[in-house]
Structure formats: structure tokens, C-alpha cells
Amino acid sequence: MKDLTPFSLKEIQKKLNSINVEINLEHKETFPKEKFRLLSFYQYKRRFIDISPQGYFSFSKLATSLIDFSFVRSLQDFGKN
């Protein structure tokens, strides 16, 4: 019977990890454009929700804290095209 150790999950993970390290080292530069050349720039912002002692909270604040609406352009941006 042949030795199937090279095809075990542990061995495959070792090989994939080494390949992943090589890829990460090769592509460690940040995005090549300067920020002022980007059409849009998304960034994580931590948002807090105020909950009253009675358990009330603002649904709109909850929705905007869970969903990042920064991709939506304002009405002013539509006229600049």
C-alpha cells in the first residue's frame, strides 16, 4: 500500500501556508494609488447606540451603525459629473 501522508490534511495545510506566506510577502504594498486619486475611500468607523434605561433606542441609529452607507453619494455629487 502506498503512503498517503503527503495528501493528509495536515500536510496540505503546511504547503498552503507556505504558499500563502510567499503571496503575502510578494503583495505587501498598499493600494498603488494615492488617496486623492481614489474615486471613493471606505473606512471603518465604530458607532455606538444609546439605549435608555427603559430599553428604548433609535432605529435609524441602529440601522446606520449596522450598515455602512458611505457608498451612497450625496445629491450634491450627482451634479458634478
mmCIF file of the N, C-alpha and C atoms, coordinates in Angstrom:
data_MODEL
# 
_entry.id   MODEL 
# 
loop_
_atom_site.group_PDB 
_atom_site.id 
_atom_site.type_symbol 
_atom_site.label_atom_id 
_atom_site.label_alt_id 
_atom_site.label_comp_id 
_atom_site.label_asym_id 
_atom_site.label_entity_id 
_atom_site.label_seq_id 
_atom_site.pdbx_PDB_ins_code 
_atom_site.Cartn_x 
_atom_site.Cartn_y 
_atom_site.Cartn_z 
_atom_site.occupancy 
_atom_site.B_iso_or_equiv 
_atom_site.pdbx_formal_charge 
_atom_site.auth_seq_id 
_atom_site.auth_comp_id 
_atom_site.auth_asym_id 
_atom_site.auth_atom_id 
_atom_site.pdbx_PDB_model_num 
ATOM 1   N N  . MET A 1 1  ? 0.841   -1.183 0.000   1.00 0.00 ? 1  MET A N  1 
ATOM 2   C CA . MET A 1 1  ? 0.000   0.000  0.000   1.00 0.00 ? 1  MET A CA 1 
ATOM 3   C C  . MET A 1 1  ? 0.886   1.246  0.000   1.00 0.00 ? 1  MET A C  1 
ATOM 4   N N  . LYS A 1 2  ? 0.456   2.245  -0.749  1.00 0.00 ? 2  LYS A N  1 
ATOM 5   C CA . LYS A 1 2  ? 1.230   3.479  -0.855  1.00 0.00 ? 2  LYS A CA 1 
ATOM 6   C C  . LYS A 1 2  ? 1.023   4.355  0.374   1.00 0.00 ? 2  LYS A C  1 
ATOM 7   N N  . ASP A 1 3  ? 2.051   5.144  0.655   1.00 0.00 ? 3  ASP A N  1 
ATOM 8   C CA . ASP A 1 3  ? 1.979   6.096  1.770   1.00 0.00 ? 3  ASP A CA 1 
ATOM 9   C C  . ASP A 1 3  ? 1.222   7.338  1.309   1.00 0.00 ? 3  ASP A C  1 
ATOM 10  N N  . LEU A 1 4  ? 0.091   7.602  1.916   1.00 0.00 ? 4  LEU A N  1 
ATOM 11  C CA . LEU A 1 4  ? -0.737  8.749  1.533   1.00 0.00 ? 4  LEU A CA 1 
ATOM 12  C C  . LEU A 1 4  ? -0.543  9.949  2.459   1.00 0.00 ? 4  LEU A C  1 
ATOM 13  N N  . THR A 1 5  ? 0.502   9.924  3.267   1.00 0.00 ? 5  THR A N  1 
ATOM 14  C CA . THR A 1 5  ? 0.781   11.030 4.193   1.00 0.00 ? 5  THR A CA 1 
ATOM 15  C C  . THR A 1 5  ? 0.902   12.373 3.479   1.00 0.00 ? 5  THR A C  1 
ATOM 16  N N  . PRO A 1 6  ? 1.541   12.455 2.299   1.00 0.00 ? 6  PRO A N  1 
ATOM 17  C CA . PRO A 1 6  ? 1.632   13.760 1.626   1.00 0.00 ? 6  PRO A CA 1 
ATOM 18  C C  . PRO A 1 6  ? 0.272   14.363 1.277   1.00 0.00 ? 6  PRO A C  1 
ATOM 19  N N  . PHE A 1 7  ? -0.757  13.552 1.271   1.00 0.00 ? 7  PHE A N  1 
ATOM 20  C CA . PHE A 1 7  ? -2.090  14.040 0.919   1.00 0.00 ? 7  PHE A CA 1 
ATOM 21  C C  . PHE A 1 7  ? -2.991  14.229 2.131   1.00 0.00 ? 7  PHE A C  1 
ATOM 22  N N  . SER A 1 8  ? -2.420  14.128 3.306   1.00 0.00 ? 8  SER A N  1 
ATOM 23  C CA . SER A 1 8  ? -3.214  14.338 4.519   1.00 0.00 ? 8  SER A CA 1 
ATOM 24  C C  . SER A 1 8  ? -3.528  15.825 4.662   1.00 0.00 ? 8  SER A C  1 
ATOM 25  N N  . LEU A 1 9  ? -4.556  16.118 5.410   1.00 0.00 ? 9  LEU A N  1 
ATOM 26  C CA . LEU A 1 9  ? -4.976  17.499 5.605   1.00 0.00 ? 9  LEU A CA 1 
ATOM 27  C C  . LEU A 1 9  ? -3.868  18.337 6.234   1.00 0.00 ? 9  LEU A C  1 
ATOM 28  N N  . LYS A 1 10 ? -3.158  17.767 7.171   1.00 0.00 ? 10 LYS A N  1 
ATOM 29  C CA . LYS A 1 10 ? -2.082  18.479 7.857   1.00 0.00 ? 10 LYS A CA 1 
ATOM 30  C C  . LYS A 1 10 ? -0.968  18.873 6.877   1.00 0.00 ? 10 LYS A C  1 
ATOM 31  N N  . GLU A 1 11 ? -0.574  17.949 6.006   1.00 0.00 ? 11 GLU A N  1 
ATOM 32  C CA . GLU A 1 11 ? 0.482   18.225 5.028   1.00 0.00 ? 11 GLU A CA 1 
ATOM 33  C C  . GLU A 1 11 ? 0.029   19.253 3.996   1.00 0.00 ? 11 GLU A C  1 
ATOM 34  N N  . ILE A 1 12 ? -1.216  19.152 3.570   1.00 0.00 ? 12 ILE A N  1 
ATOM 35  C CA . ILE A 1 12 ? -1.747  20.115 2.597   1.00 0.00 ? 12 ILE A CA 1 
ATOM 36  C C  . ILE A 1 12 ? -1.804  21.508 3.215   1.00 0.00 ? 12 ILE A C  1 
ATOM 37  N N  . GLN A 1 13 ? -2.200  21.602 4.482   1.00 0.00 ? 13 GLN A N  1 
ATOM 38  C CA . GLN A 1 13 ? -2.234  22.899 5.162   1.00 0.00 ? 13 GLN A CA 1 
ATOM 39  C C  . GLN A 1 13 ? -0.838  23.491 5.268   1.00 0.00 ? 13 GLN A C  1 
ATOM 40  N N  . LYS A 1 14 ? 0.165   22.672 5.542   1.00 0.00 ? 14 LYS A N  1 
ATOM 41  C CA . LYS A 1 14 ? 1.553   23.160 5.601   1.00 0.00 ? 14 LYS A CA 1 
ATOM 42  C C  . LYS A 1 14 ? 1.961   23.774 4.273   1.00 0.00 ? 14 LYS A C  1 
ATOM 43  N N  . LYS A 1 15 ? 1.660   23.061 3.190   1.00 0.00 ? 15 LYS A N  1 
ATOM 44  C CA . LYS A 1 15 ? 2.021   23.561 1.864   1.00 0.00 ? 15 LYS A CA 1 
ATOM 45  C C  . LYS A 1 15 ? 1.273   24.849 1.535   1.00 0.00 ? 15 LYS A C  1 
ATOM 46  N N  . LEU A 1 16 ? -0.022  24.876 1.839   1.00 0.00 ? 16 LEU A N  1 
ATOM 47  C CA . LEU A 1 16 ? -0.814  26.078 1.551   1.00 0.00 ? 16 LEU A CA 1 
ATOM 48  C C  . LEU A 1 16 ? -0.353  27.260 2.396   1.00 0.00 ? 16 LEU A C  1 
ATOM 49  N N  . ASN A 1 17 ? 0.021   27.019 3.640   1.00 0.00 ? 17 ASN A N  1 
ATOM 50  C CA . ASN A 1 17 ? 0.511   28.105 4.497   1.00 0.00 ? 17 ASN A CA 1 
ATOM 51  C C  . ASN A 1 17 ? 1.799   28.698 3.940   1.00 0.00 ? 17 ASN A C  1 
ATOM 52  N N  . SER A 1 18 ? 2.705   27.855 3.467   1.00 0.00 ? 18 SER A N  1 
ATOM 53  C CA . SER A 1 18 ? 3.952   28.379 2.910   1.00 0.00 ? 18 SER A CA 1 
ATOM 54  C C  . SER A 1 18 ? 3.691   29.172 1.631   1.00 0.00 ? 18 SER A C  1 
ATOM 55  N N  . ILE A 1 19 ? 2.753   28.689 0.824   1.00 0.00 ? 19 ILE A N  1 
ATOM 56  C CA . ILE A 1 19 ? 2.394   29.423 -0.396  1.00 0.00 ? 19 ILE A CA 1 
ATOM 57  C C  . ILE A 1 19 ? 1.752   30.755 -0.025  1.00 0.00 ? 19 ILE A C  1 
ATOM 58  N N  . ASN A 1 20 ? 0.895   30.752 0.975   1.00 0.00 ? 20 ASN A N  1 
ATOM 59  C CA . ASN A 1 20 ? 0.219   31.970 1.416   1.00 0.00 ? 20 ASN A CA 1 
ATOM 60  C C  . ASN A 1 20 ? 1.229   32.999 1.922   1.00 0.00 ? 20 ASN A C  1 
ATOM 61  N N  . VAL A 1 21 ? 2.238   32.548 2.645   1.00 0.00 ? 21 VAL A N  1 
ATOM 62  C CA . VAL A 1 21 ? 3.278   33.454 3.135   1.00 0.00 ? 21 VAL A CA 1 
ATOM 63  C C  . VAL A 1 21 ? 4.015   34.085 1.957   1.00 0.00 ? 21 VAL A C  1 
ATOM 64  N N  . GLU A 1 22 ? 4.351   33.294 0.958   1.00 0.00 ? 22 GLU A N  1 
ATOM 65  C CA . GLU A 1 22 ? 5.035   33.822 -0.229  1.00 0.00 ? 22 GLU A CA 1 
ATOM 66  C C  . GLU A 1 22 ? 4.182   34.877 -0.937  1.00 0.00 ? 22 GLU A C  1 
ATOM 67  N N  . ILE A 1 23 ? 2.902   34.583 -1.093  1.00 0.00 ? 23 ILE A N  1 
ATOM 68  C CA . ILE A 1 23 ? 1.994   35.521 -1.766  1.00 0.00 ? 23 ILE A CA 1 
ATOM 69  C C  . ILE A 1 23 ? 1.890   36.813 -0.964  1.00 0.00 ? 23 ILE A C  1 
ATOM 70  N N  . ASN A 1 24 ? 1.738   36.714 0.355   1.00 0.00 ? 24 ASN A N  1 
ATOM 71  C CA . ASN A 1 24 ? 1.631   37.910 1.192   1.00 0.00 ? 24 ASN A CA 1 
ATOM 72  C C  . ASN A 1 24 ? 2.889   38.745 1.149   1.00 0.00 ? 24 ASN A C  1 
ATOM 73  N N  . LEU A 1 25 ? 4.052   38.109 1.122   1.00 0.00 ? 25 LEU A N  1 
ATOM 74  C CA . LEU A 1 25 ? 5.309   38.863 1.042   1.00 0.00 ? 25 LEU A CA 1 
ATOM 75  C C  . LEU A 1 25 ? 5.452   39.556 -0.306  1.00 0.00 ? 25 LEU A C  1 
ATOM 76  N N  . GLU A 1 26 ? 4.963   38.909 -1.353  1.00 0.00 ? 26 GLU A N  1 
ATOM 77  C CA . GLU A 1 26 ? 5.058   39.482 -2.691  1.00 0.00 ? 26 GLU A CA 1 
ATOM 78  C C  . GLU A 1 26 ? 4.120   40.678 -2.876  1.00 0.00 ? 26 GLU A C  1 
ATOM 79  N N  . HIS A 1 27 ? 2.974   40.643 -2.185  1.00 0.00 ? 27 HIS A N  1 
ATOM 80  C CA . HIS A 1 27 ? 1.949   41.674 -2.378  1.00 0.00 ? 27 HIS A CA 1 
ATOM 81  C C  . HIS A 1 27 ? 1.713   42.476 -1.101  1.00 0.00 ? 27 HIS A C  1 
ATOM 82  N N  . LYS A 1 28 ? 2.752   42.871 -0.417  1.00 0.00 ? 28 LYS A N  1 
ATOM 83  C CA . LYS A 1 28 ? 2.559   43.593 0.834   1.00 0.00 ? 28 LYS A CA 1 
ATOM 84  C C  . LYS A 1 28 ? 2.442   45.102 0.653   1.00 0.00 ? 28 LYS A C  1 
ATOM 85  N N  . GLU A 1 29 ? 2.633   45.588 -0.568  1.00 0.00 ? 29 GLU A N  1 
ATOM 86  C CA . GLU A 1 29 ? 2.458   47.018 -0.815  1.00 0.00 ? 29 GLU A CA 1 
ATOM 87  C C  . GLU A 1 29 ? 0.994   47.393 -0.688  1.00 0.00 ? 29 GLU A C  1 
ATOM 88  N N  . THR A 1 30 ? 0.751   48.600 -0.244  1.00 0.00 ? 30 THR A N  1 
ATOM 89  C CA . THR A 1 30 ? -0.627  49.062 -0.169  1.00 0.00 ? 30 THR A CA 1 
ATOM 90  C C  . THR A 1 30 ? -1.149  49.360 -1.566  1.00 0.00 ? 30 THR A C  1 
ATOM 91  N N  . PHE A 1 31 ? -2.386  49.717 -1.648  1.00 0.00 ? 31 PHE A N  1 
ATOM 92  C CA . PHE A 1 31 ? -3.003  50.028 -2.932  1.00 0.00 ? 31 PHE A CA 1 
ATOM 93  C C  . PHE A 1 31 ? -2.165  51.089 -3.647  1.00 0.00 ? 31 PHE A C  1 
ATOM 94  N N  . PRO A 1 32 ? -1.899  50.900 -4.922  1.00 0.00 ? 32 PRO A N  1 
ATOM 95  C CA . PRO A 1 32 ? -0.929  51.764 -5.599  1.00 0.00 ? 32 PRO A CA 1 
ATOM 96  C C  . PRO A 1 32 ? -1.325  53.229 -5.789  1.00 0.00 ? 32 PRO A C  1 
ATOM 97  N N  . LYS A 1 33 ? -2.584  53.556 -5.635  1.00 0.00 ? 33 LYS A N  1 
ATOM 98  C CA . LYS A 1 33 ? -2.986  54.944 -5.854  1.00 0.00 ? 33 LYS A CA 1 
ATOM 99  C C  . LYS A 1 33 ? -2.871  55.761 -4.579  1.00 0.00 ? 33 LYS A C  1 
ATOM 100 N N  . GLU A 1 34 ? -2.622  57.053 -4.764  1.00 0.00 ? 34 GLU A N  1 
ATOM 101 C CA . GLU A 1 34 ? -2.663  57.968 -3.636  1.00 0.00 ? 34 GLU A CA 1 
ATOM 102 C C  . GLU A 1 34 ? -4.126  58.234 -3.301  1.00 0.00 ? 34 GLU A C  1 
ATOM 103 N N  . LYS A 1 35 ? -4.391  58.600 -2.059  1.00 0.00 ? 35 LYS A N  1 
ATOM 104 C CA . LYS A 1 35 ? -5.781  58.797 -1.629  1.00 0.00 ? 35 LYS A CA 1 
ATOM 105 C C  . LYS A 1 35 ? -6.516  59.833 -2.469  1.00 0.00 ? 35 LYS A C  1 
ATOM 106 N N  . PHE A 1 36 ? -5.826  60.899 -2.874  1.00 0.00 ? 36 PHE A N  1 
ATOM 107 C CA . PHE A 1 36 ? -6.516  61.950 -3.622  1.00 0.00 ? 36 PHE A CA 1 
ATOM 108 C C  . PHE A 1 36 ? -6.926  61.486 -5.021  1.00 0.00 ? 36 PHE A C  1 
ATOM 109 N N  . ARG A 1 37 ? -6.353  60.382 -5.516  1.00 0.00 ? 37 ARG A N  1 
ATOM 110 C CA . ARG A 1 37 ? -6.709  59.866 -6.838  1.00 0.00 ? 37 ARG A CA 1 
ATOM 111 C C  . ARG A 1 37 ? -7.850  58.856 -6.779  1.00 0.00 ? 37 ARG A C  1 
ATOM 112 N N  . LEU A 1 38 ? -8.228  58.432 -5.591  1.00 0.00 ? 38 LEU A N  1 
ATOM 113 C CA . LEU A 1 38 ? -9.301  57.455 -5.469  1.00 0.00 ? 38 LEU A CA 1 
ATOM 114 C C  . LEU A 1 38 ? -10.653 58.121 -5.694  1.00 0.00 ? 38 LEU A C  1 
ATOM 115 N N  . LEU A 1 39 ? -11.556 57.418 -6.342  1.00 0.00 ? 39 LEU A N  1 
ATOM 116 C CA . LEU A 1 39 ? -12.901 57.939 -6.536  1.00 0.00 ? 39 LEU A CA 1 
ATOM 117 C C  . LEU A 1 39 ? -13.717 57.816 -5.265  1.00 0.00 ? 39 LEU A C  1 
ATOM 118 N N  . SER A 1 40 ? -13.394 56.815 -4.458  1.00 0.00 ? 40 SER A N  1 
ATOM 119 C CA . SER A 1 40 ? -14.085 56.638 -3.188  1.00 0.00 ? 40 SER A CA 1 
ATOM 120 C C  . SER A 1 40 ? -13.111 56.023 -2.189  1.00 0.00 ? 40 SER A C  1 
ATOM 121 N N  . PHE A 1 41 ? -13.365 56.255 -0.927  1.00 0.00 ? 41 PHE A N  1 
ATOM 122 C CA . PHE A 1 41 ? -12.489 55.739 0.121   1.00 0.00 ? 41 PHE A CA 1 
ATOM 123 C C  . PHE A 1 41 ? -13.353 55.310 1.290   1.00 0.00 ? 41 PHE A C  1 
ATOM 124 N N  . TYR A 1 42 ? -13.322 54.032 1.621   1.00 0.00 ? 42 TYR A N  1 
ATOM 125 C CA . TYR A 1 42 ? -14.146 53.489 2.693   1.00 0.00 ? 42 TYR A CA 1 
ATOM 126 C C  . TYR A 1 42 ? -13.265 53.205 3.907   1.00 0.00 ? 42 TYR A C  1 
ATOM 127 N N  . GLN A 1 43 ? -13.778 53.512 5.056   1.00 0.00 ? 43 GLN A N  1 
ATOM 128 C CA . GLN A 1 43 ? -13.020 53.322 6.284   1.00 0.00 ? 43 GLN A CA 1 
ATOM 129 C C  . GLN A 1 43 ? -13.972 52.931 7.403   1.00 0.00 ? 43 GLN A C  1 
ATOM 130 N N  . TYR A 1 44 ? -13.536 52.000 8.227   1.00 0.00 ? 44 TYR A N  1 
ATOM 131 C CA . TYR A 1 44 ? -14.364 51.530 9.337   1.00 0.00 ? 44 TYR A CA 1 
ATOM 132 C C  . TYR A 1 44 ? -14.483 52.617 10.398  1.00 0.00 ? 44 TYR A C  1 
ATOM 133 N N  . LYS A 1 45 ? -15.702 52.852 10.839  1.00 0.00 ? 45 LYS A N  1 
ATOM 134 C CA . LYS A 1 45 ? -15.953 53.784 11.942  1.00 0.00 ? 45 LYS A CA 1 
ATOM 135 C C  . LYS A 1 45 ? -16.784 53.057 12.984  1.00 0.00 ? 45 LYS A C  1 
ATOM 136 N N  . ARG A 1 46 ? -16.355 53.131 14.213  1.00 0.00 ? 46 ARG A N  1 
ATOM 137 C CA . ARG A 1 46 ? -17.111 52.496 15.286  1.00 0.00 ? 46 ARG A CA 1 
ATOM 138 C C  . ARG A 1 46 ? -18.239 53.437 15.699  1.00 0.00 ? 46 ARG A C  1 
ATOM 139 N N  . ARG A 1 47 ? -19.443 52.905 15.733  1.00 0.00 ? 47 ARG A N  1 
ATOM 140 C CA . ARG A 1 47 ? -20.599 53.722 16.091  1.00 0.00 ? 47 ARG A CA 1 
ATOM 141 C C  . ARG A 1 47 ? -21.285 53.093 17.290  1.00 0.00 ? 47 ARG A C  1 
ATOM 142 N N  . PHE A 1 48 ? -21.728 53.936 18.194  1.00 0.00 ? 48 PHE A N  1 
ATOM 143 C CA . PHE A 1 48 ? -22.379 53.473 19.407  1.00 0.00 ? 48 PHE A CA 1 
ATOM 144 C C  . PHE A 1 48 ? -23.864 53.787 19.350  1.00 0.00 ? 48 PHE A C  1 
ATOM 145 N N  . ILE A 1 49 ? -24.651 52.962 20.002  1.00 0.00 ? 49 ILE A N  1 
ATOM 146 C CA . ILE A 1 49 ? -26.095 53.157 20.072  1.00 0.00 ? 49 ILE A CA 1 
ATOM 147 C C  . ILE A 1 49 ? -26.448 53.457 21.519  1.00 0.00 ? 49 ILE A C  1 
ATOM 148 N N  . ASP A 1 50 ? -27.173 54.552 21.715  1.00 0.00 ? 50 ASP A N  1 
ATOM 149 C CA . ASP A 1 50 ? -27.625 54.901 23.067  1.00 0.00 ? 50 ASP A CA 1 
ATOM 150 C C  . ASP A 1 50 ? -28.920 54.167 23.368  1.00 0.00 ? 50 ASP A C  1 
ATOM 151 N N  . ILE A 1 51 ? -28.917 53.415 24.459  1.00 0.00 ? 51 ILE A N  1 
ATOM 152 C CA . ILE A 1 51 ? -30.118 52.711 24.886  1.00 0.00 ? 51 ILE A CA 1 
ATOM 153 C C  . ILE A 1 51 ? -30.541 53.301 26.226  1.00 0.00 ? 51 ILE A C  1 
ATOM 154 N N  . SER A 1 52 ? -31.786 53.752 26.292  1.00 0.00 ? 52 SER A N  1 
ATOM 155 C CA . SER A 1 52 ? -32.291 54.375 27.520  1.00 0.00 ? 52 SER A CA 1 
ATOM 156 C C  . SER A 1 52 ? -32.477 53.299 28.591  1.00 0.00 ? 52 SER A C  1 
ATOM 157 N N  . PRO A 1 53 ? -32.592 53.712 29.853  1.00 0.00 ? 53 PRO A N  1 
ATOM 158 C CA . PRO A 1 53 ? -32.829 52.726 30.925  1.00 0.00 ? 53 PRO A CA 1 
ATOM 159 C C  . PRO A 1 53 ? -34.100 51.900 30.709  1.00 0.00 ? 53 PRO A C  1 
ATOM 160 N N  . GLN A 1 54 ? -35.065 52.451 29.983  1.00 0.00 ? 54 GLN A N  1 
ATOM 161 C CA . GLN A 1 54 ? -36.304 51.721 29.710  1.00 0.00 ? 54 GLN A CA 1 
ATOM 162 C C  . GLN A 1 54 ? -36.133 50.737 28.537  1.00 0.00 ? 54 GLN A C  1 
ATOM 163 N N  . GLY A 1 55 ? -34.996 50.794 27.851  1.00 0.00 ? 55 GLY A N  1 
ATOM 164 C CA . GLY A 1 55 ? -34.735 49.887 26.733  1.00 0.00 ? 55 GLY A CA 1 
ATOM 165 C C  . GLY A 1 55 ? -35.046 50.462 25.369  1.00 0.00 ? 55 GLY A C  1 
ATOM 166 N N  . TYR A 1 56 ? -35.331 51.767 25.295  1.00 0.00 ? 56 TYR A N  1 
ATOM 167 C CA . TYR A 1 56 ? -35.635 52.389 24.014  1.00 0.00 ? 56 TYR A CA 1 
ATOM 168 C C  . TYR A 1 56 ? -34.350 52.779 23.302  1.00 0.00 ? 56 TYR A C  1 
ATOM 169 N N  . PHE A 1 57 ? -34.389 52.698 21.971  1.00 0.00 ? 57 PHE A N  1 
ATOM 170 C CA . PHE A 1 57 ? -33.257 53.137 21.161  1.00 0.00 ? 57 PHE A CA 1 
ATOM 171 C C  . PHE A 1 57 ? -33.782 53.646 19.831  1.00 0.00 ? 57 PHE A C  1 
ATOM 172 N N  . SER A 1 58 ? -32.954 54.382 19.119  1.00 0.00 ? 58 SER A N  1 
ATOM 173 C CA . SER A 1 58 ? -33.334 54.942 17.831  1.00 0.00 ? 58 SER A CA 1 
ATOM 174 C C  . SER A 1 58 ? -33.077 53.897 16.741  1.00 0.00 ? 58 SER A C  1 
ATOM 175 N N  . PHE A 1 59 ? -34.132 53.508 16.033  1.00 0.00 ? 59 PHE A N  1 
ATOM 176 C CA . PHE A 1 59 ? -33.975 52.518 14.968  1.00 0.00 ? 59 PHE A CA 1 
ATOM 177 C C  . PHE A 1 59 ? -33.052 53.034 13.869  1.00 0.00 ? 59 PHE A C  1 
ATOM 178 N N  . SER A 1 60 ? -33.141 54.337 13.558  1.00 0.00 ? 60 SER A N  1 
ATOM 179 C CA . SER A 1 60 ? -32.289 54.879 12.499  1.00 0.00 ? 60 SER A CA 1 
ATOM 180 C C  . SER A 1 60 ? -30.814 54.805 12.897  1.00 0.00 ? 60 SER A C  1 
ATOM 181 N N  . LYS A 1 61 ? -30.502 55.060 14.172  1.00 0.00 ? 61 LYS A N  1 
ATOM 182 C CA . LYS A 1 61 ? -29.113 54.936 14.622  1.00 0.00 ? 61 LYS A CA 1 
ATOM 183 C C  . LYS A 1 61 ? -28.660 53.480 14.592  1.00 0.00 ? 61 LYS A C  1 
ATOM 184 N N  . LEU A 1 62 ? -29.565 52.570 14.917  1.00 0.00 ? 62 LEU A N  1 
ATOM 185 C CA . LEU A 1 62 ? -29.239 51.154 14.868  1.00 0.00 ? 62 LEU A CA 1 
ATOM 186 C C  . LEU A 1 62 ? -28.927 50.741 13.433  1.00 0.00 ? 62 LEU A C  1 
ATOM 187 N N  . ALA A 1 63 ? -29.767 51.152 12.490  1.00 0.00 ? 63 ALA A N  1 
ATOM 188 C CA . ALA A 1 63 ? -29.571 50.779 11.087  1.00 0.00 ? 63 ALA A CA 1 
ATOM 189 C C  . ALA A 1 63 ? -28.276 51.373 10.540  1.00 0.00 ? 63 ALA A C  1 
ATOM 190 N N  . THR A 1 64 ? -27.994 52.630 10.845  1.00 0.00 ? 64 THR A N  1 
ATOM 191 C CA . THR A 1 64 ? -26.782 53.251 10.324  1.00 0.00 ? 64 THR A CA 1 
ATOM 192 C C  . THR A 1 64 ? -25.527 52.732 11.014  1.00 0.00 ? 64 THR A C  1 
ATOM 193 N N  . SER A 1 65 ? -25.663 52.175 12.219  1.00 0.00 ? 65 SER A N  1 
ATOM 194 C CA . SER A 1 65 ? -24.490 51.605 12.869  1.00 0.00 ? 65 SER A CA 1 
ATOM 195 C C  . SER A 1 65 ? -24.190 50.215 12.322  1.00 0.00 ? 65 SER A C  1 
ATOM 196 N N  . LEU A 1 66 ? -25.208 49.498 11.839  1.00 0.00 ? 66 LEU A N  1 
ATOM 197 C CA . LEU A 1 66 ? -25.001 48.158 11.304  1.00 0.00 ? 66 LEU A CA 1 
ATOM 198 C C  . LEU A 1 66 ? -24.620 48.161 9.832   1.00 0.00 ? 66 LEU A C  1 
ATOM 199 N N  . ILE A 1 67 ? -25.089 49.141 9.089   1.00 0.00 ? 67 ILE A N  1 
ATOM 200 C CA . ILE A 1 67 ? -24.851 49.208 7.651   1.00 0.00 ? 67 ILE A CA 1 
ATOM 201 C C  . ILE A 1 67 ? -24.044 50.459 7.348   1.00 0.00 ? 67 ILE A C  1 
ATOM 202 N N  . ASP A 1 68 ? -22.975 50.288 6.583   1.00 0.00 ? 68 ASP A N  1 
ATOM 203 C CA . ASP A 1 68 ? -22.140 51.427 6.195   1.00 0.00 ? 68 ASP A CA 1 
ATOM 204 C C  . ASP A 1 68 ? -22.734 52.049 4.934   1.00 0.00 ? 68 ASP A C  1 
ATOM 205 N N  . PHE A 1 69 ? -23.310 53.217 5.082   1.00 0.00 ? 69 PHE A N  1 
ATOM 206 C CA . PHE A 1 69 ? -23.927 53.902 3.949   1.00 0.00 ? 69 PHE A CA 1 
ATOM 207 C C  . PHE A 1 69 ? -22.975 54.892 3.271   1.00 0.00 ? 69 PHE A C  1 
ATOM 208 N N  . SER A 1 70 ? -21.681 54.799 3.543   1.00 0.00 ? 70 SER A N  1 
ATOM 209 C CA . SER A 1 70 ? -20.743 55.754 2.957   1.00 0.00 ? 70 SER A CA 1 
ATOM 210 C C  . SER A 1 70 ? -20.624 55.594 1.449   1.00 0.00 ? 70 SER A C  1 
ATOM 211 N N  . PHE A 1 71 ? -21.076 54.456 0.911   1.00 0.00 ? 71 PHE A N  1 
ATOM 212 C CA . PHE A 1 71 ? -21.015 54.255 -0.532  1.00 0.00 ? 71 PHE A CA 1 
ATOM 213 C C  . PHE A 1 71 ? -22.089 55.061 -1.254  1.00 0.00 ? 71 PHE A C  1 
ATOM 214 N N  . VAL A 1 72 ? -23.085 55.536 -0.536  1.00 0.00 ? 72 VAL A N  1 
ATOM 215 C CA . VAL A 1 72 ? -24.166 56.312 -1.137  1.00 0.00 ? 72 VAL A CA 1 
ATOM 216 C C  . VAL A 1 72 ? -23.687 57.748 -1.302  1.00 0.00 ? 72 VAL A C  1 
ATOM 217 N N  . ARG A 1 73 ? -23.803 58.234 -2.500  1.00 0.00 ? 73 ARG A N  1 
ATOM 218 C CA . ARG A 1 73 ? -23.360 59.607 -2.777  1.00 0.00 ? 73 ARG A CA 1 
ATOM 219 C C  . ARG A 1 73 ? -24.439 60.592 -2.365  1.00 0.00 ? 73 ARG A C  1 
ATOM 220 N N  . SER A 1 74 ? -23.992 61.752 -1.979  1.00 0.00 ? 74 SER A N  1 
ATOM 221 C CA . SER A 1 74 ? -24.973 62.786 -1.648  1.00 0.00 ? 74 SER A CA 1 
ATOM 222 C C  . SER A 1 74 ? -25.528 63.373 -2.935  1.00 0.00 ? 74 SER A C  1 
ATOM 223 N N  . LEU A 1 75 ? -26.638 64.107 -2.824  1.00 0.00 ? 75 LEU A N  1 
ATOM 224 C CA . LEU A 1 75 ? -27.240 64.711 -4.013  1.00 0.00 ? 75 LEU A CA 1 
ATOM 225 C C  . LEU A 1 75 ? -26.323 65.726 -4.677  1.00 0.00 ? 75 LEU A C  1 
ATOM 226 N N  . GLN A 1 76 ? -25.450 66.359 -3.895  1.00 0.00 ? 76 GLN A N  1 
ATOM 227 C CA . GLN A 1 76 ? -24.518 67.325 -4.454  1.00 0.00 ? 76 GLN A CA 1 
ATOM 228 C C  . GLN A 1 76 ? -23.536 66.670 -5.418  1.00 0.00 ? 76 GLN A C  1 
ATOM 229 N N  . ASP A 1 77 ? -23.134 65.424 -5.142  1.00 0.00 ? 77 ASP A N  1 
ATOM 230 C CA . ASP A 1 77 ? -22.169 64.741 -6.001  1.00 0.00 ? 77 ASP A CA 1 
ATOM 231 C C  . ASP A 1 77 ? -22.725 64.406 -7.372  1.00 0.00 ? 77 ASP A C  1 
ATOM 232 N N  . PHE A 1 78 ? -24.039 64.270 -7.494  1.00 0.00 ? 78 PHE A N  1 
ATOM 233 C CA . PHE A 1 78 ? -24.622 63.905 -8.780  1.00 0.00 ? 78 PHE A CA 1 
ATOM 234 C C  . PHE A 1 78 ? -24.478 65.022 -9.804  1.00 0.00 ? 78 PHE A C  1 
ATOM 235 N N  . GLY A 1 79 ? -24.452 66.246 -9.380  1.00 0.00 ? 79 GLY A N  1 
ATOM 236 C CA . GLY A 1 79 ? -24.337 67.350 -10.326 1.00 0.00 ? 79 GLY A CA 1 
ATOM 237 C C  . GLY A 1 79 ? -22.920 67.618 -10.784 1.00 0.00 ? 79 GLY A C  1 
ATOM 238 N N  . LYS A 1 80 ? -21.940 66.971 -10.177 1.00 0.00 ? 80 LYS A N  1 
ATOM 239 C CA . LYS A 1 80 ? -20.525 67.231 -10.511 1.00 0.00 ? 80 LYS A CA 1 
ATOM 240 C C  . LYS A 1 80 ? -20.037 66.439 -11.715 1.00 0.00 ? 80 LYS A C  1 
ATOM 241 N N  . ASN A 1 81 ? -20.824 65.493 -12.235 1.00 0.00 ? 81 ASN A N  1 
ATOM 242 C CA . ASN A 1 81 ? -20.368 64.670 -13.359 1.00 0.00 ? 81 ASN A CA 1 
ATOM 243 C C  . ASN A 1 81 ? -20.361 65.438 -14.599 1.00 0.00 ? 81 ASN A C  1 
# 
